[in-house]
């Protein structure tokens, strides 16, 4: 009975995480990794965790992208350079076996700083959409760096790309969400392929299927509310919350307080 209740709680948690992340165009990998590290699945190696998180990312980020794209919140001119540069980098990152505490420290600092900057930066309350793409070489450099890091740690990279776009004023929050969703999808696919090429294919479909159903339910609700119901400000503030949650999880793990 306890085992059944534990599994049910895990599925509900995955669904809620998917809803929250999908509302801002993200796949939820950092949240899935955090929750799974608290369960019996924590005994599996990092490759197992990364590949299952990437697969769930594909489902949720794909759903979020279609919802935001349908709502008109996507700019291919801004998105393509990031995507093109990130794919080969994510393949390489997924191929590598890396676990670096220094990187985790930098990730935590980056997430906290970005969340603070997004929250404190004054911006007019407006629902206007806009696009102010950076020079192509800048977008390519950003794409390569984020793609490589995404492949190394098992996420889609939206947690990095979204705050960068908003902090530099390259687009509005909802369009940023649409761009982040497709960026996360291609990076998750590339990372998964890269890890599989290196002989690290460890996906267990009997475990994955109930996970997938849970995140599809949450992802649908989150992407629908994010693209249709939330204001630009609500999307922005939710993104801040997502980044802080991810940062807190990283900090607790570094301090040895995450079990």
C-alpha positions in Angstrom: 0.0 0.0 0.0 2.8 2.4 0.9 4.5 1.6 -2.3 1.4 2.4 -4.3 0.9 5.7 -2.5 4.5 6.6 -3.0 4.2 6.0 -6.8 1.0 8.0 -6.9 2.6 10.9 -5.1 5.5 10.8 -7.5 3.2 10.9 -10.5 1.2 13.8 -9.1 4.5 15.7 -8.4 5.7 15.1 -12.0 2.4 16.4 -13.3 2.5 19.5 -11.2 6.1 20.2 -12.3 5.2 19.7 -15.9 2.3 22.2 -15.6 4.4 24.9 -14.0 7.3 24.6 -16.4 5.1 24.3 -19.5 3.4 27.5 -18.6 6.6 29.3 -19.4 7.6 27.2 -22.3 9.9 24.9 -20.4 10.1 21.1 -20.4 10.7 20.6 -16.7 13.9 18.5 -16.7 15.5 20.1 -13.7 12.3 19.6 -11.7 12.0 15.9 -12.8 15.6 15.3 -11.8 15.0 16.9 -8.4 11.9 14.8 -7.6 13.4 11.6 -8.9 16.4 12.1 -6.7 14.1 11.8 -3.7 12.7 8.5 -4.7 13.9 4.9 -5.1 15.0 5.9 -8.6 17.8 8.0 -7.0 19.8 4.8 -6.8 20.0 4.7 -10.7 23.0 6.4 -12.2 23.0 9.9 -13.7 22.7 8.6 -17.2 19.4 6.9 -16.4 18.1 10.1 -14.8 19.2 12.3 -17.7 17.7 10.1 -20.4 14.3 9.8 -18.7 14.3 13.5 -17.9 15.1 14.3 -21.6 12.4 12.0 -22.8 9.8 13.7 -20.6 11.2 17.1 -21.8 10.4 16.1 -25.4 6.7 15.5 -24.5 6.2 18.6 -22.4 8.3 21.1 -24.4 6.7 19.9 -27.6 3.3 20.5 -26.2 4.3 23.9 -24.9 5.7 24.9 -28.3 2.5 24.1 -30.2 0.4 26.0 -27.7 2.6 29.1 -27.8 3.1 28.9 -31.6 -0.7 28.6 -32.1 -1.1 31.7 -29.9 1.3 33.6 -32.2 4.1 33.7 -29.7 7.1 32.6 -31.7 9.8 34.3 -33.7 11.7 32.1 -36.1 14.2 34.8 -37.0 15.3 35.1 -33.3 15.1 31.3 -32.6 16.9 29.7 -35.5 20.5 30.9 -34.7 20.2 29.6 -31.1 18.8 26.3 -32.3 21.3 25.7 -35.1 24.3 26.3 -32.9 23.0 24.3 -29.9 22.2 21.0 -31.6 25.8 19.8 -32.3 26.9 21.2 -28.9 24.1 19.3 -27.1 25.1 16.1 -29.0 28.7 16.4 -27.7 27.5 17.3 -24.2 25.2 14.2 -24.2 28.1 12.0 -25.4 30.3 13.1 -22.5 30.2 11.7 -19.0 30.6 14.7 -16.7 29.7 15.5 -13.1 31.3 18.7 -12.0 30.5 20.4 -8.6 32.1 23.6 -9.8 29.6 23.7 -12.6 26.8 23.1 -10.2 28.0 26.0 -8.1 28.1 28.3 -11.1 24.7 27.2 -12.2 23.2 28.0 -8.8 24.7 31.5 -8.8 23.6 32.1 -12.4 20.0 31.1 -11.7 19.7 33.2 -8.5 21.2 36.2 -10.2 19.1 35.9 -13.3 15.9 35.5 -11.2 16.8 38.5 -9.1 17.5 40.6 -12.2 14.3 39.6 -13.9 12.3 40.4 -10.8 13.9 43.7 -10.0 14.2 45.1 -13.6 11.5 47.7 -14.2 9.5 47.2 -17.3 6.2 48.7 -18.5 3.1 46.7 -18.0 2.3 45.8 -21.6 1.0 42.9 -23.6 2.9 44.1 -26.8 5.0 41.6 -28.6 8.4 42.7 -29.9 11.6 41.2 -31.3 15.0 42.7 -31.2 17.4 39.9 -32.3 21.1 40.1 -31.3 23.8 39.9 -33.9 23.9 36.4 -35.4 27.4 35.7 -34.0 26.1 36.5 -30.5 23.2 34.1 -30.9 25.4 31.4 -32.2 27.9 31.7 -29.3 25.0 31.6 -26.8 23.5 28.6 -28.5 26.8 26.6 -28.4 27.4 27.3 -24.8 23.9 26.5 -23.6 23.7 23.4 -25.9 26.9 22.0 -24.5 25.8 22.6 -20.9 22.4 21.2 -21.5 23.9 17.9 -22.9 26.3 17.7 -20.0 23.7 17.9 -17.2 20.6 16.5 -18.8 18.3 19.5 -19.3 16.9 21.3 -22.3 18.6 24.6 -21.8 15.5 26.8 -21.5 16.4 27.7 -17.9 19.4 29.5 -19.4 18.0 30.8 -22.6 14.8 32.4 -21.3 16.5 34.8 -18.8 19.2 35.7 -21.3 16.6 36.7 -23.9 14.6 38.7 -21.4 17.6 40.4 -19.6 19.0 41.6 -22.9 15.6 42.8 -24.2 15.6 40.5 -27.3 11.9 39.7 -27.0 8.8 39.7 -24.8 8.1 37.0 -22.2 5.5 35.1 -24.2 7.5 35.0 -27.4 10.5 34.0 -25.3 8.5 31.1 -23.9 7.7 29.9 -27.4 11.3 30.1 -28.5 12.5 28.3 -25.3 10.0 25.5 -25.9 11.4 24.5 -29.3 15.0 25.2 -28.1 14.4 22.7 -25.2 12.9 20.1 -27.6 15.9 20.1 -30.0 18.5 20.1 -27.2 16.7 17.3 -25.4 16.6 15.2 -28.6 20.3 16.0 -29.3 21.4 15.1 -25.8 19.4 11.9 -25.9 20.9 10.9 -29.2 24.4 11.8 -28.1 24.2 9.7 -24.9 22.7 6.8 -26.9 25.6 7.0 -29.4 28.1 6.6 -26.6 26.4 3.4 -25.5 24.5 4.9 -22.6 20.9 3.9 -23.7 19.2 2.9 -20.4 15.6 4.0 -20.9 13.1 1.6 -19.2 9.7 2.0 -21.0 7.7 0.3 -18.2 8.9 3.1 -15.9 8.7 5.8 -18.5 5.0 5.3 -19.7 3.3 6.2 -16.4 5.7 9.2 -16.1 4.8 10.2 -19.6 1.1 10.1 -18.9 1.5 12.3 -15.8 3.6 15.0 -17.5 1.4 15.0 -20.6 -1.6 15.9 -18.4 0.3 18.6 -16.5 2.0 19.9 -19.6 -1.3 20.3 -21.4 -2.8 22.3 -18.6 0.3 24.4 -18.1 0.9 25.3 -21.7 -2.8 26.1 -22.3 -2.9 28.5 -19.3 0.5 30.0 -20.1 -0.3 30.8 -23.7 -3.9 31.7 -23.4 -4.7 32.9 -19.9 -1.5 34.3 -18.4 -0.5 37.9 -18.9 3.1 38.8 -20.0 3.8 39.8 -16.4 2.5 36.5 -15.0 4.6 34.5 -17.4 7.7 36.5 -16.4 7.0 36.1 -12.7 6.4 32.3 -13.1 9.7 32.1 -14.9 11.4 33.8 -11.9 9.8 31.2 -9.6 10.9 28.3 -11.8 14.5 29.6 -11.8 14.6 30.1 -8.0 13.2 26.5 -7.4 15.9 25.1 -9.7 18.6 27.2 -8.0 17.5 26.2 -4.5 17.6 22.5 -5.5 21.2 22.9 -6.8 22.3 24.7 -3.6 20.8 22.1 -1.3 22.5 19.4 -3.2 25.9 21.1 -3.0 25.4 21.5 0.7 24.6 17.8 1.1 21.0 18.6 2.2 19.3 17.1 -0.8 18.5 13.4 -0.2 
